[in-house]
Amino acid sequence: MKKRILSALLSATIAASALAGCGTAKNDEKTNDVQQSAIEFWYHDGNETSNGIFAELISRFQNKYPQYKVNYVGLPSDSYLQKYNTAIATNSVPDTMSVRDQDISAIVNQEALLDLEDTINNFDEKASLNKAVLEAVRNCAIDGKLYAFPEYFTCDISWANTALMKEKGVEVPKTIDEFMTACKKYADAANGKYFYSLRGGTGSMENLLDFLFTYADQDSLFDKEGNCVLDQPIFTEALDAYASIYWNGWTSKDSVTNGFKEMVAEFGSGTSMYISHNSSSLAEHKKNLGEGNFINIFGPANKNGNVVTKNLSFTGFAVTKKAKNPEGAIEFVKFLANSENQSYLCEKEGRVPANEMVYKKDWYQNDKYMKVYTELLNSDHVKFITHPVWLSGWGDFKAKYQEPDLQAVILKDKTSKEVLASWAAYLTKLQKEYLNSNK
């Protein structure tokens, strides 16, 4: 990598550490007559909220373990992965860092992460770690090992503007048929008002696959032989139904390029009454609509009463193989994962905790949004589909094929059948190469 990239990384490190109020410290630094060893910790989404949260958690950790000094680095969310990769390539990795489900496979393939299986198995609160989240962590690596200590996760969900629905006399749809009827009945293109904001731009994969696989009532992208199932006729029927929301003028013309910000803005301004997203957008809805004017709900169910949604998207903490202080890093990630500290982080950020002991906390019990996520996890009518984040070409597939092809279908430049056939062929090739290389 070029020296200027590393220089920029180091500059960002210093700046972020200062911002968080957790200044840098050298190994063997003596503070208050206690010999300290440094733990370098990078977080993937350094912002005003998270920086303040980690300042408090680090203070708690250092009070309990005065032999350690944590150097916190809050990285920009839009470039953290580049910085991770740069650090791995230049042997300048931190001791511990946050990782998302979509990151782990690529980082593990660079042999950069420590296997935390024993650490998690010996964790005092291991029995309380959500089993679905642990399974999601395992699914990110071909060897099925635990390369991250799970901290929190997001659930795909739907959001409804109940204040606007009440004003218009609209019932919240519970099935796909009711949902499609609402899209048709409450579309008012002349006044720029719609029931639903479709997401056709960046990040459209989650909403799309939730709809397609719920419609088909299936919960796996691949069969036992590694063949992608998207070329089955039921998925062509499903994609035609999804695209018809745009074809029929039941969503805004801008929907074809809507990303997260645009979709949430439409929902927040009253352009639409209903969107599909996940639990992480709660803060935006509170800001735009105000508490009490919206709810989170299960996505619409199929004819069998089932909802199929993306498997839990988690964020956890990993320890690097080349950590200078692996013992301290392990103590730190265990500290962050215990119920008391995980509760603090998740309450402040509105995250769904991975440690089920938090579910007994008063704030969680009294949080109406969290109750919906608990119901989602425990429902017999909810199935989870795992996105193949283990495939090295999955990111390219979404950016270079899925997103532009979905837009092509929406604009009728391509048919659903031809697009799904090409996706199935591409993903089948990737999956079989992956399976063959790991026999």
VEXDREN-2710 file (C-alpha; in Angstrom, 1 decimal):
% VEXDREN-2710
k/r/px/py/pz
1/MET/0.0/0.0/0.0
2/LYS/1.1/3.5/-0.6
3/LYS/2.7/5.4/2.2
4/ARG/0.2/8.2/2.1
5/ILE/-2.6/5.7/2.9
6/LEU/-0.8/4.5/6.0
7/SER/-0.1/8.1/6.9
8/ALA/-3.8/9.0/6.6
9/LEU/-4.6/6.0/8.7
10/LEU/-2.2/7.0/11.4
11/SER/-3.6/10.6/11.3
12/ALA/-7.1/9.3/11.6
13/THR/-6.1/7.1/14.6
14/ILE/-4.6/10.1/16.5
15/ALA/-7.6/12.3/15.7
16/ALA/-10.2/9.7/16.7
17/SER/-8.4/8.9/19.9
18/ALA/-8.3/12.5/20.9
19/LEU/-12.0/12.9/20.0
20/ALA/-13.0/10.1/22.2
21/GLY/-11.1/11.5/25.2
22/CYS/-9.1/8.3/25.4
23/GLY/-5.6/9.6/24.7
24/THR/-2.8/7.3/23.5
25/ALA/-0.5/5.5/25.9
26/LYS/2.7/3.5/25.4
27/ASN/3.3/0.1/26.7
28/ASP/4.9/0.1/30.2
29/GLU/3.6/3.6/30.8
30/LYS/3.3/4.2/34.6
31/THR/0.2/6.0/35.8
32/ASN/-0.6/6.3/39.5
33/ASP/2.2/3.9/40.3
34/VAL/0.5/1.1/38.3
35/GLN/2.4/-0.3/35.4
36/GLN/0.1/-0.3/32.4
37/SER/0.1/-2.1/29.1
38/ALA/-1.7/-0.6/26.1
39/ILE/-4.6/-2.2/24.3
40/GLU/-5.3/-0.7/20.8
41/PHE/-9.0/-0.8/20.0
42/TRP/-10.6/0.3/16.7
43/TYR/-14.4/0.7/16.3
44/HIS/-15.9/0.7/12.8
45/ASP/-18.4/3.5/13.3
46/GLY/-16.8/6.3/15.3
47/ASN/-19.4/9.1/15.7
48/GLU/-20.4/11.5/18.5
49/THR/-22.7/8.9/20.1
50/SER/-20.4/5.8/19.9
51/ASN/-17.3/7.8/20.9
52/GLY/-19.0/8.9/24.1
53/ILE/-20.3/5.4/24.9
54/PHE/-16.8/3.9/24.5
55/ALA/-15.3/6.6/26.6
56/GLU/-17.5/5.5/29.5
57/LEU/-17.0/1.8/28.9
58/ILE/-13.2/2.2/28.7
59/SER/-13.3/4.2/31.9
60/ARG/-15.1/1.3/33.6
61/PHE/-12.7/-1.2/32.2
62/GLN/-9.6/0.7/33.3
63/ASN/-11.1/1.2/36.8
64/LYS/-11.5/-2.6/37.1
65/TYR/-8.2/-3.4/35.4
66/PRO/-5.8/-0.6/36.2
67/GLN/-3.0/-2.6/34.6
68/TYR/-4.4/-1.8/31.2
69/LYS/-4.7/1.4/29.1
70/VAL/-7.1/1.3/26.2
71/ASN/-6.4/3.5/23.2
72/TYR/-9.7/4.0/21.4
73/VAL/-9.9/4.8/17.6
74/GLY/-13.3/5.6/16.2
75/LEU/-13.1/5.1/12.4
76/PRO/-15.4/6.6/9.7
77/SER/-18.1/4.1/8.9
78/ASP/-17.7/4.5/5.2
79/SER/-14.0/3.7/5.1
80/TYR/-13.2/1.5/8.1
81/LEU/-12.8/-1.7/6.1
82/GLN/-10.2/-0.1/3.8
83/LYS/-8.3/0.9/7.0
84/TYR/-8.6/-2.6/8.4
85/ASN/-7.2/-4.1/5.2
86/THR/-4.4/-1.5/5.1
87/ALA/-3.4/-2.3/8.6
88/ILE/-3.4/-6.1/7.9
89/ALA/-1.3/-5.5/4.8
90/THR/1.2/-3.3/6.6
91/ASN/1.4/-5.4/9.9
92/SER/0.0/-2.5/11.8
93/VAL/-3.2/-4.1/13.2
94/PRO/-4.7/-3.0/16.5
95/ASP/-5.1/-5.6/19.3
96/THR/-8.9/-5.7/19.0
97/MET/-11.5/-4.2/16.6
98/SER/-15.2/-4.3/15.9
99/VAL/-16.3/-6.5/13.0
100/ARG/-19.6/-6.9/11.2
101/ASP/-20.9/-10.2/9.8
102/GLN/-20.1/-9.0/6.3
103/ASP/-16.4/-8.4/7.2
104/ILE/-15.4/-11.5/8.9
105/SER/-14.9/-13.9/6.0
106/ALA/-12.6/-11.6/4.1
107/ILE/-10.5/-10.8/7.2
108/VAL/-10.3/-14.5/8.2
109/ASN/-9.1/-15.3/4.7
110/GLN/-6.2/-13.0/5.4
111/GLU/-5.5/-15.0/8.5
112/ALA/-5.8/-11.9/10.6
113/LEU/-8.1/-12.9/13.4
114/LEU/-7.7/-15.1/16.5
115/ASP/-10.1/-18.0/17.0
116/LEU/-12.1/-17.1/20.1
117/GLU/-13.8/-20.4/20.6
118/ASP/-12.2/-21.2/23.9
119/THR/-12.6/-17.6/25.1
120/ILE/-16.3/-17.7/24.4
121/ASN/-16.8/-21.2/25.8
122/ASN/-15.1/-20.1/29.1
123/PHE/-17.0/-16.9/29.3
124/ASP/-19.0/-16.6/32.5
125/GLU/-22.2/-15.7/30.7
126/LYS/-21.8/-18.1/27.7
127/ALA/-25.1/-19.7/28.4
128/SER/-26.8/-16.3/27.9
129/LEU/-25.3/-15.6/24.5
130/ASN/-28.1/-15.7/21.9
131/LYS/-27.7/-19.0/20.1
132/ALA/-28.9/-17.6/16.8
133/VAL/-26.3/-14.9/16.9
134/LEU/-23.5/-17.5/17.7
135/GLU/-24.7/-19.5/14.8
136/ALA/-24.5/-16.4/12.6
137/VAL/-20.9/-15.9/13.7
138/ARG/-20.0/-19.4/12.8
139/ASN/-21.6/-19.1/9.4
140/CYS/-19.2/-16.4/8.5
141/ALA/-16.2/-18.7/8.3
142/ILE/-15.8/-22.0/6.4
143/ASP/-14.3/-23.7/9.4
144/GLY/-17.3/-22.7/11.6
145/LYS/-15.1/-21.2/14.2
146/LEU/-16.0/-18.2/16.4
147/TYR/-13.8/-15.3/15.3
148/ALA/-15.8/-12.6/17.0
149/PHE/-17.4/-12.1/20.4
150/PRO/-21.0/-11.0/19.5
151/GLU/-22.1/-7.7/21.0
152/TYR/-25.4/-6.7/19.2
153/PHE/-27.4/-7.4/16.1
154/THR/-30.0/-5.9/13.8
155/CYS/-33.2/-7.5/12.6
156/ASP/-34.8/-6.8/9.3
157/ILE/-38.2/-5.4/10.1
158/SER/-41.0/-3.1/8.7
159/TRP/-41.8/0.4/9.9
160/ALA/-45.3/1.9/9.7
161/ASN/-46.3/5.5/10.2
162/THR/-49.3/4.8/12.4
163/ALA/-50.2/8.5/12.8
164/LEU/-50.6/8.9/9.0
165/MET/-52.3/5.6/8.6
166/LYS/-54.9/6.5/11.2
167/GLU/-55.5/9.8/9.5
168/LYS/-56.0/8.1/6.1
169/GLY/-58.0/5.1/7.6
170/VAL/-55.3/2.6/6.6
171/GLU/-54.9/-0.8/8.3
172/VAL/-51.4/-2.1/8.8
173/PRO/-51.0/-5.0/6.3
174/LYS/-50.1/-8.4/7.7
175/THR/-49.9/-10.4/4.5
176/ILE/-48.3/-9.9/1.1
177/ASP/-51.7/-9.8/-0.5
178/GLU/-52.8/-7.0/2.0
179/PHE/-49.6/-5.2/1.4
180/MET/-50.0/-5.2/-2.4
181/THR/-53.6/-4.0/-2.0
182/ALA/-52.4/-1.2/0.2
183/CYS/-49.7/-0.2/-2.3
184/LYS/-52.4/0.0/-5.0
185/LYS/-55.2/1.6/-3.0
186/TYR/-53.2/4.4/-1.3
187/ALA/-50.9/5.5/-4.2
188/ASP/-51.6/9.1/-5.0
189/ALA/-49.0/10.0/-7.7
190/ALA/-50.7/13.3/-8.5
191/ASN/-49.9/14.5/-5.0
192/GLY/-46.6/12.6/-4.5
193/LYS/-48.0/10.4/-1.8
194/TYR/-47.7/6.6/-1.6
195/PHE/-48.2/3.7/0.8
196/TYR/-44.7/2.2/0.3
197/SER/-41.2/3.5/-0.5
198/LEU/-39.3/0.9/-2.5
199/ARG/-35.6/0.7/-2.3
200/GLY/-34.1/0.2/-5.7
201/GLY/-30.6/1.7/-5.2
202/THR/-27.6/1.0/-3.0
203/GLY/-28.4/-1.6/-0.3
204/SER/-31.5/-2.9/-2.0
205/MET/-30.5/-6.6/-1.5
206/GLU/-32.0/-7.1/2.0
207/ASN/-35.4/-5.8/1.2
208/LEU/-35.5/-7.7/-2.1
209/LEU/-34.5/-11.1/-0.8
210/ASP/-36.8/-10.8/2.2
211/PHE/-39.7/-10.2/-0.2
212/LEU/-38.7/-12.9/-2.7
213/PHE/-38.0/-15.7/-0.2
214/THR/-41.1/-14.9/1.9
215/TYR/-43.2/-15.0/-1.3
216/ALA/-41.6/-18.4/-2.2
217/ASP/-41.6/-19.6/1.4
218/GLN/-38.0/-20.8/1.2
219/ASP/-35.1/-20.0/3.5
220/SER/-31.9/-21.0/1.6
221/LEU/-30.2/-19.5/-1.4
222/PHE/-28.6/-22.8/-2.2
223/ASP/-29.7/-26.5/-2.4
224/LYS/-27.6/-29.3/-0.9
225/GLU/-25.4/-29.5/-4.0
226/GLY/-24.6/-25.8/-4.0
227/ASN/-27.0/-24.7/-6.8
228/CYS/-28.6/-21.3/-6.3
229/VAL/-32.4/-21.6/-6.3
230/LEU/-33.2/-18.2/-7.7
231/ASP/-33.8/-19.5/-11.2
232/GLN/-37.0/-21.4/-10.0
233/PRO/-40.2/-20.0/-11.5
234/ILE/-41.6/-19.0/-8.1
235/PHE/-38.9/-16.4/-7.8
236/THR/-39.6/-14.9/-11.2
237/GLU/-43.2/-14.6/-10.1
238/ALA/-42.1/-13.0/-6.9
239/LEU/-39.7/-10.5/-8.6
240/ASP/-42.5/-9.5/-11.1
241/ALA/-44.8/-8.8/-8.1
242/TYR/-42.1/-6.7/-6.4
243/ALA/-41.2/-4.7/-9.5
244/SER/-44.9/-4.1/-10.3
245/ILE/-45.1/-1.8/-7.3
246/TYR/-42.9/0.6/-9.5
247/TRP/-44.4/-0.4/-12.8
248/ASN/-47.9/0.5/-11.6
249/GLY/-46.8/3.8/-10.2
250/TRP/-47.5/2.7/-6.6
251/THR/-44.2/4.1/-5.3
252/SER/-42.3/7.3/-6.1
253/LYS/-40.4/7.6/-9.4
254/ASP/-37.3/8.2/-7.3
255/SER/-37.6/4.7/-5.7
256/VAL/-35.5/3.2/-8.5
257/THR/-32.4/4.9/-7.1
258/ASN/-33.5/5.1/-3.4
259/GLY/-30.8/4.2/-1.0
260/PHE/-31.1/4.2/2.8
261/LYS/-31.2/8.0/3.2
262/GLU/-33.7/8.6/0.5
263/MET/-36.0/5.8/1.6
264/VAL/-36.0/7.0/5.2
265/ALA/-36.4/10.6/4.1
266/GLU/-39.6/9.7/2.1
267/PHE/-40.9/7.8/5.1
268/GLY/-40.0/10.6/7.5
269/SER/-41.6/13.3/5.4
270/GLY/-44.9/11.5/4.9
271/THR/-44.3/10.7/1.2
272/SER/-44.9/7.1/2.2
273/MET/-46.4/5.3/5.2
274/TYR/-44.5/2.1/5.2
275/ILE/-40.9/1.0/4.6
276/SER/-38.8/-2.2/5.0
277/HIS/-35.5/-1.7/6.7
278/ASN/-34.0/-3.0/10.0
279/SER/-33.8/-2.1/13.6
280/SER/-30.9/0.4/13.1
281/SER/-33.1/3.1/11.6
282/LEU/-35.1/3.7/14.9
283/ALA/-33.2/7.0/15.7
284/GLU/-34.0/8.4/12.3
285/HIS/-37.7/7.7/12.7
286/LYS/-37.8/9.2/16.2
287/LYS/-36.2/12.3/14.8
288/ASN/-38.4/12.6/11.7
289/LEU/-41.8/11.5/13.0
290/GLY/-41.6/11.7/16.8
291/GLU/-42.2/9.1/19.4
292/GLY/-45.6/7.5/19.3
293/ASN/-46.3/8.1/15.6
294/PHE/-44.8/4.9/14.2
295/ILE/-44.2/1.3/15.1
296/ASN/-42.0/-1.6/14.1
297/ILE/-43.7/-4.7/12.8
298/PHE/-43.0/-8.0/11.1
299/GLY/-42.8/-7.9/7.3
300/PRO/-45.9/-9.1/5.5
301/ALA/-46.4/-12.9/5.6
302/ASN/-47.0/-15.3/2.7
303/LYS/-50.0/-17.5/2.1
304/ASN/-48.7/-20.0/4.7
305/GLY/-48.4/-17.4/7.4
306/ASN/-44.6/-17.3/7.3
307/VAL/-42.1/-14.5/7.1
308/VAL/-38.6/-15.2/5.7
309/THR/-36.1/-12.6/6.6
310/LYS/-32.3/-12.1/6.6
311/ASN/-30.4/-13.8/9.3
312/LEU/-29.3/-11.7/12.2
313/SER/-26.7/-9.1/11.1
314/PHE/-24.3/-8.8/14.0
315/THR/-21.5/-6.7/15.2
316/GLY/-18.9/-8.2/17.5
317/PHE/-15.4/-7.7/18.7
318/ALA/-12.4/-9.6/17.4
319/VAL/-8.8/-10.1/18.5
320/THR/-6.1/-9.9/15.9
321/LYS/-3.5/-12.7/15.5
322/LYS/-0.7/-10.2/15.6
323/ALA/-2.0/-8.3/18.6
324/LYS/0.8/-6.9/20.7
325/ASN/-1.4/-7.4/23.8
326/PRO/-3.6/-10.5/23.2
327/GLU/-4.2/-11.1/26.9
328/GLY/-5.4/-7.6/27.5
329/ALA/-7.5/-7.6/24.3
330/ILE/-9.3/-10.8/25.3
331/GLU/-10.1/-9.3/28.8
332/PHE/-11.4/-6.2/27.1
333/VAL/-13.8/-8.0/24.6
334/LYS/-15.1/-10.2/27.5
335/PHE/-15.7/-7.1/29.5
336/LEU/-17.7/-5.4/26.6
337/ALA/-19.7/-8.6/26.2
338/ASN/-20.9/-9.0/29.8
339/SER/-24.5/-8.1/30.4
340/GLU/-23.9/-5.0/32.4
341/ASN/-21.7/-3.3/29.8
342/GLN/-23.6/-4.7/26.8
343/SER/-26.7/-3.3/28.3
344/TYR/-25.2/0.1/28.6
345/LEU/-24.1/0.2/25.0
346/CYS/-27.3/-1.2/23.5
347/GLU/-29.6/1.0/25.5
348/LYS/-27.6/4.1/24.5
349/GLU/-27.4/3.2/20.8
350/GLY/-30.8/1.4/20.5
351/ARG/-29.2/-1.9/19.6
352/VAL/-30.5/-5.4/20.1
353/PRO/-28.2/-7.2/22.6
354/ALA/-26.6/-10.5/21.9
355/ASN/-26.5/-11.3/25.6
356/GLU/-29.9/-12.5/26.7
357/MET/-29.3/-11.5/30.3
358/VAL/-29.9/-7.9/29.1
359/TYR/-33.5/-8.9/28.1
360/LYS/-34.3/-8.9/31.8
361/LYS/-33.2/-5.3/32.3
362/ASP/-36.0/-2.8/33.0
363/TRP/-35.1/-0.6/30.0
364/TYR/-35.4/-3.6/27.7
365/GLN/-38.6/-4.9/29.2
366/ASN/-40.1/-1.4/28.9
367/ASP/-38.9/-0.8/25.3
368/LYS/-41.8/-1.5/22.9
369/TYR/-39.4/-1.8/19.9
370/MET/-37.2/-4.4/21.6
371/LYS/-40.3/-6.6/22.4
372/VAL/-41.0/-6.9/18.7
373/TYR/-37.4/-8.2/18.1
374/THR/-37.8/-10.7/20.9
375/GLU/-41.1/-11.9/19.3
376/LEU/-39.3/-12.1/15.9
377/LEU/-36.6/-14.4/17.3
378/ASN/-39.1/-16.6/19.1
379/SER/-41.8/-16.9/16.5
380/ASP/-42.5/-20.3/14.9
381/HIS/-43.6/-18.4/11.7
382/VAL/-40.3/-16.6/11.1
383/LYS/-37.6/-18.2/9.1
384/PHE/-34.1/-16.8/8.6
385/ILE/-32.1/-16.9/5.4
386/THR/-28.4/-16.6/5.6
387/HIS/-26.8/-14.3/3.1
388/PRO/-23.5/-15.9/1.8
389/VAL/-21.1/-13.4/3.3
390/TRP/-18.5/-16.2/3.1
391/LEU/-18.3/-15.9/-0.7
392/SER/-15.4/-13.6/-1.7
393/GLY/-17.5/-12.3/-4.6
394/TRP/-20.6/-11.5/-2.6
395/GLY/-19.8/-7.8/-2.3
396/ASP/-19.1/-7.6/-6.0
397/PHE/-22.3/-9.4/-6.8
398/LYS/-24.4/-6.9/-4.9
399/ALA/-22.7/-3.8/-6.4
400/LYS/-22.0/-5.0/-9.9
401/TYR/-24.9/-7.3/-10.6
402/GLN/-27.8/-7.3/-8.2
403/GLU/-28.3/-3.5/-7.8
404/PRO/-28.0/-2.5/-11.5
405/ASP/-30.0/-5.6/-12.6
406/LEU/-32.8/-4.8/-10.1
407/GLN/-33.0/-1.3/-11.5
408/ALA/-33.0/-2.8/-15.1
409/VAL/-36.0/-4.9/-14.1
410/ILE/-37.8/-2.0/-12.5
411/LEU/-37.3/0.1/-15.6
412/LYS/-38.2/-2.9/-17.9
413/ASP/-34.9/-3.0/-19.6
414/LYS/-34.5/-6.6/-18.5
415/THR/-37.0/-9.3/-17.5
416/SER/-37.1/-10.9/-14.1
417/LYS/-36.5/-14.3/-15.6
418/GLU/-33.3/-13.5/-17.4
419/VAL/-31.9/-11.5/-14.4
420/LEU/-32.6/-14.3/-11.9
421/ALA/-31.2/-16.9/-14.2
422/SER/-27.9/-14.9/-14.5
423/TRP/-27.8/-14.4/-10.7
424/ALA/-28.4/-18.1/-10.1
425/ALA/-25.6/-19.0/-12.5
426/TYR/-23.2/-16.6/-11.0
427/LEU/-23.9/-17.5/-7.3
428/THR/-23.8/-21.2/-8.1
429/LYS/-20.4/-20.9/-9.6
430/LEU/-19.1/-19.0/-6.6
431/GLN/-20.7/-21.4/-4.1
432/LYS/-19.3/-24.5/-5.8
433/GLU/-15.8/-23.0/-6.1
434/TYR/-16.0/-22.2/-2.4
435/LEU/-17.2/-25.7/-1.4
436/ASN/-14.6/-27.4/-3.6
437/SER/-11.7/-25.3/-2.3
438/ASN/-12.7/-26.2/1.3
439/LYS/-13.2/-30.0/1.0
END
